[in-house]
Amino acid sequence: MTRSKLAIVLFNLGGPDRPEAIKPFLINLFTDPAILRVPFFVRPILARIIAYARVKPATANYEILGGKSPLLELTQDQARALELAMPEHDVRCFIAMRYWHPMSDAAAREVRDWNPDQVILLPLYPQYSTTTTGSSFTAWREAAARAGLIKPTTTLCCYHSDPGFVAATAAMLRWAYDDARAKLDPAIPLRILFSAHGLPETIIERGDPYQSQMEETVAAVVKQLDIPGLDHAICYQSRATPQKWIGPSTEEELERAVHDETAVLISPIAFVSEHSETLVELDVEYRELAEKAGIKGYFRAPAQNSDPGFIAALADLVRTSLARGPGLCSFAGGRTCASKHRDCPHARAGTAAP
């Protein structure tokens, strides 16, 4: 029996592949209207001002990583693992990065030339935001139109509380928690800080469901961990503009941990691949900040990368999404966001809130 040809398009942020790519990568990032929400005639100028100001510190960060982001290679590893996890289909994964190559235009042409029977759009962002998944989906629709790609397509918007994803995340975190606990003096308490990428408050106020979905992810993971009396908090990192961002910030939570004389285990809950925000911001910058302040202990749980449990969860998400047929779906099938989240993609499609 001939297996159906299934194209899985994996979406992620992307990152510079050499030092010379840092500036154009930053310009691509800040010229995205989903990121820099200012009038269109101001955006190109302001984006370049912000990007140029960030080139020097970004270059220093990427020097720690050998002059480039590891994100593409890690995503390629995830793609190969996901292909192997779905032997019932003739699967090929395609990578569409948002701000550096390979981007959506190249991926759409590759999908068209492979001529699959079905396409599934799978973001490597568990929680939906207009700034990440939404922006990637917009770029994909435009690229697919330019490429003349017309195939039955299933779009998975989010999987923040998917049981498989939660179980895989909790399993990795439990290992890190037990390891940290074993290295600590039993008298020192340990707090898990779920650190996620932040957003300006105005984006949330306009109806973006990201913060709400993040809270649901953390609640589900904590329940799965089932550690009596677990001390934990959600915090946000990577502020990039002068606006007021959602909080508390990771820096503030580290200061509180120092004051409370507790050690911390950082869980990068919004990231499923290691990159500069985990390998530099969390592992170097925040560690140095915390240790200088006198933290009792600083530990960090790894991102999922190609963890077998995580890959198995992605494969199951693909299967259940395909069974629902072409169109938009969440991990639960229909809309999961409350009515206040006007920027939920299901809300834009006219689906009623639960």
C-alpha positions in Angstrom: 0.0 0.0 0.0 1.4 3.4 -1.0 1.9 5.7 2.0 0.5 9.3 1.7 3.1 12.0 1.2 2.9 14.4 4.2 4.8 17.7 4.3 5.3 19.0 7.8 6.4 22.7 7.9 8.2 23.5 11.1 8.2 27.2 12.1 10.7 28.9 14.3 12.4 32.2 14.9 15.7 31.6 13.1 19.1 33.0 13.9 22.2 34.4 12.3 24.4 31.7 10.7 27.6 33.9 10.7 28.6 37.2 12.3 27.8 39.2 9.1 24.2 38.0 9.3 23.6 39.5 12.8 22.6 43.0 11.6 20.3 41.9 8.8 18.7 39.3 11.1 17.9 42.1 13.6 16.6 44.4 10.9 14.3 41.6 9.7 13.1 41.1 13.2 12.3 44.7 14.0 10.8 45.5 10.6 8.1 42.8 11.2 4.8 44.7 11.9 3.9 42.0 14.4 6.9 42.9 16.4 7.3 46.7 16.1 3.7 48.0 16.2 4.2 51.6 15.0 2.9 53.3 11.9 4.3 51.7 8.7 6.1 54.9 7.6 8.0 55.0 10.9 8.8 51.3 11.2 11.7 51.0 8.7 13.6 53.9 10.4 12.9 52.9 13.9 13.7 49.3 13.2 17.1 50.2 11.9 17.8 52.4 14.9 16.9 49.6 17.3 18.7 47.0 15.3 21.9 49.1 15.0 21.8 49.7 18.8 21.6 46.0 19.4 24.3 44.8 17.0 27.2 45.2 19.4 25.7 43.3 22.3 24.2 40.7 20.0 27.6 40.1 18.4 29.1 39.7 21.9 26.4 37.1 22.7 26.9 35.1 19.5 30.7 35.1 20.0 30.0 33.0 23.1 28.2 30.6 20.7 31.0 30.5 18.1 29.7 33.4 16.1 26.3 31.9 15.1 23.0 30.6 16.4 22.6 26.8 16.9 18.9 27.0 16.2 18.9 25.8 12.6 21.0 22.7 13.3 18.8 21.9 16.3 15.6 22.3 14.3 17.1 20.1 11.5 17.7 17.4 14.2 14.1 17.8 15.3 12.9 17.5 11.8 14.8 14.3 11.1 13.6 12.8 14.4 10.0 13.7 13.7 10.2 12.0 10.2 11.4 8.8 11.8 8.6 9.0 14.4 5.9 8.8 11.7 6.6 5.7 9.6 3.0 5.3 8.6 3.4 8.3 6.2 6.0 9.3 3.7 7.0 12.3 5.8 9.3 15.1 4.9 9.8 18.0 7.3 10.5 21.5 5.9 11.9 24.4 8.0 10.5 27.9 7.7 12.4 30.4 9.8 11.0 33.8 10.3 13.9 36.2 10.3 16.8 34.3 8.8 17.4 31.6 6.3 15.8 29.2 5.4 12.7 31.3 5.4 9.1 30.7 4.2 9.6 31.5 0.5 12.3 28.8 0.1 10.4 26.3 2.2 7.2 26.9 0.2 9.0 26.3 -3.1 10.5 23.1 -1.7 7.1 21.8 -0.5 5.6 22.6 -3.9 8.3 20.8 -5.8 8.0 17.7 -3.5 4.3 17.6 -4.3 2.8 16.2 -1.1 -0.7 14.9 -0.6 -1.2 17.0 2.6 0.6 19.8 4.4 0.6 20.4 8.1 1.8 23.7 9.6 3.5 23.0 13.0 4.9 25.9 15.0 7.8 25.2 17.4 6.1 27.7 19.7 3.8 25.8 22.1 2.0 28.9 23.1 0.3 31.1 20.4 1.2 34.7 20.0 0.6 37.1 17.2 4.3 38.0 17.4 5.6 34.4 16.8 3.2 31.8 15.4 0.8 34.4 14.0 3.6 36.2 12.2 5.0 33.0 10.9 1.6 31.9 9.5 1.1 35.2 7.8 4.6 34.9 6.1 3.7 31.3 5.1 0.4 32.2 3.5 2.1 34.9 1.4 5.0 32.6 0.5 2.7 29.7 -0.5 0.7 32.1 -2.7 3.9 33.3 -4.4 5.0 29.7 -4.9 1.7 28.6 -6.3 1.4 26.0 -3.5 -2.1 24.7 -3.3 -2.5 21.6 -1.2 -4.9 20.5 1.6 -3.4 22.2 4.7 -4.0 21.7 8.4 -2.8 24.5 10.6 -2.0 23.7 14.3 -2.1 27.0 16.2 -1.0 25.9 19.7 -0.4 23.0 22.0 0.4 24.8 25.3 -1.7 22.3 27.4 -1.4 19.2 25.2 -1.1 16.2 27.6 1.8 14.7 25.6 3.7 18.0 25.5 3.1 18.6 29.2 4.2 15.1 30.1 7.4 15.3 28.1 8.2 18.8 29.5 7.5 17.7 33.1 9.7 14.6 32.7 12.7 16.6 31.6 12.0 19.2 34.3 11.7 16.5 37.0 15.1 15.1 36.1 16.6 18.6 36.4 14.8 19.2 39.7 16.0 16.0 41.2 19.5 16.7 40.0 19.5 20.2 41.4 18.0 19.0 44.7 20.8 16.3 45.0 23.5 19.0 44.6 22.0 21.3 47.2 22.3 21.3 50.9 19.0 19.8 52.1 18.4 22.9 54.2 18.3 25.2 51.2 14.9 25.5 49.5 14.6 25.3 45.7 12.2 27.4 43.6 11.4 26.7 39.9 11.3 29.8 37.8 9.4 29.3 34.6 11.1 31.9 32.4 9.4 32.8 29.2 10.0 35.4 26.5 8.2 38.6 27.4 5.9 40.8 25.4 4.9 44.5 25.7 1.8 44.8 27.8 0.0 46.6 25.0 0.1 43.4 22.8 -1.6 41.4 25.6 -4.1 44.1 26.2 -5.1 44.0 22.6 -6.1 40.4 22.9 -3.0 38.3 22.4 -3.5 35.0 24.3 0.2 34.3 24.9 0.4 35.2 28.6 -2.8 33.2 29.4 -1.6 30.2 27.5 1.8 30.4 29.3 0.0 30.3 32.7 -2.0 27.3 31.5 1.2 25.5 30.4 2.9 26.1 33.8 -0.2 25.0 35.7 -0.4 21.8 33.7 3.4 21.1 34.1 3.3 21.7 37.9 0.3 19.4 38.2 2.2 16.7 36.2 5.3 17.2 38.4 3.2 16.4 41.5 5.8 17.7 43.9 4.1 18.5 47.3 4.6 22.1 48.3 6.5 23.0 45.1 7.7 26.6 45.1 7.4 28.1 41.7 6.8 31.3 39.8 6.4 32.5 36.2 8.7 35.3 34.9 9.6 36.9 31.6 12.9 37.7 29.9 14.4 39.3 26.8 12.8 42.8 27.0 13.7 44.5 23.7 11.9 47.8 23.5 11.4 50.7 25.9 7.7 49.9 26.4 6.3 48.4 29.6 6.5 44.6 29.3 4.6 41.9 31.1 6.1 40.8 34.3 7.5 40.0 36.7 10.9 40.0 34.9 13.3 37.2 35.4 15.7 39.7 37.0 13.1 40.6 39.5 12.4 37.0 40.4 16.1 36.3 40.8 16.3 39.3 43.2 13.4 37.9 45.2 15.0 34.5 45.4 18.2 36.1 46.8 16.1 37.9 49.4 14.2 34.7 50.2 17.5 32.8 50.5 16.3 30.1 48.0 18.1 28.4 45.2 16.5 28.5 41.7 16.0 26.1 38.9 15.3 28.0 35.6 12.9 26.3 33.2 12.8 27.9 29.7 9.1 27.1 29.4 8.5 29.0 26.1 11.5 27.6 24.2 11.7 24.0 22.8 15.2 24.5 21.4 18.4 25.9 22.8 19.5 29.3 21.4 21.0 32.6 22.5 18.2 33.3 25.0 18.9 30.1 26.9 22.6 29.5 26.2 23.6 33.1 26.8 20.9 35.0 28.5 20.0 32.3 31.0 23.2 30.4 31.3 25.7 33.3 31.3 24.0 36.7 32.0 21.4 35.8 34.5 23.7 33.3 36.2 26.3 36.0 36.7 23.7 38.4 37.9 22.4 35.9 40.4 25.7 34.7 41.7 27.0 38.2 42.2 23.8 38.9 44.3 24.5 35.9 46.4 22.0 33.3 45.1 22.0 30.1 47.1 22.2 28.0 43.9 21.5 28.5 40.2 20.4 25.6 38.0 18.8 25.5 34.6 16.6 22.8 33.0 17.4 22.1 29.3 15.1 22.9 26.4 13.5 19.9 24.7 15.6 19.9 21.5 15.2 16.3 20.2 14.1 14.7 23.4 12.3 11.4 22.5 9.3 12.3 24.6 8.9 15.7 23.0 9.3 14.3 19.5 6.7 11.6 20.3 4.3 14.3 21.5 4.8 16.3 18.2 4.1 13.2 16.2 0.9 12.6 18.1 -0.1 16.2 17.6 0.4 15.8 13.9 -1.7 12.6 13.8 -4.6 14.1 15.7 -4.5 17.3 13.7 -4.5 15.5 10.4 -7.5 13.4 11.6 -9.5 16.7 11.9 -8.9 17.5 8.3 -7.8 20.7 6.5 -8.2 24.0 8.3 -7.3 25.6 11.6 -7.1 23.6 14.8 -5.7 23.7 18.3 -4.3 20.7 20.2 -7.8 20.2 21.6 -9.5 20.6 18.2 -11.4 23.9 18.4 -10.8 27.2 20.1 -9.4 27.1 23.7 -9.0 30.8 24.4 -11.4 32.9 26.3 -13.5 35.6 24.5 -11.2 38.4 25.8 -8.4 37.0 23.6 -9.5 38.7 20.4 -6.2 37.9 18.6 -6.6 34.2 19.0 -6.6 32.9 15.4 -9.9 31.1 16.0 -11.4 34.4 17.1 -10.3 36.0 13.8 -11.8 33.0 12.0 -15.1 33.6 13.8 -15.1 30.7 16.1 -16.9 31.2 19.4 -15.0 31.0 22.7 -15.5 28.0 25.0 
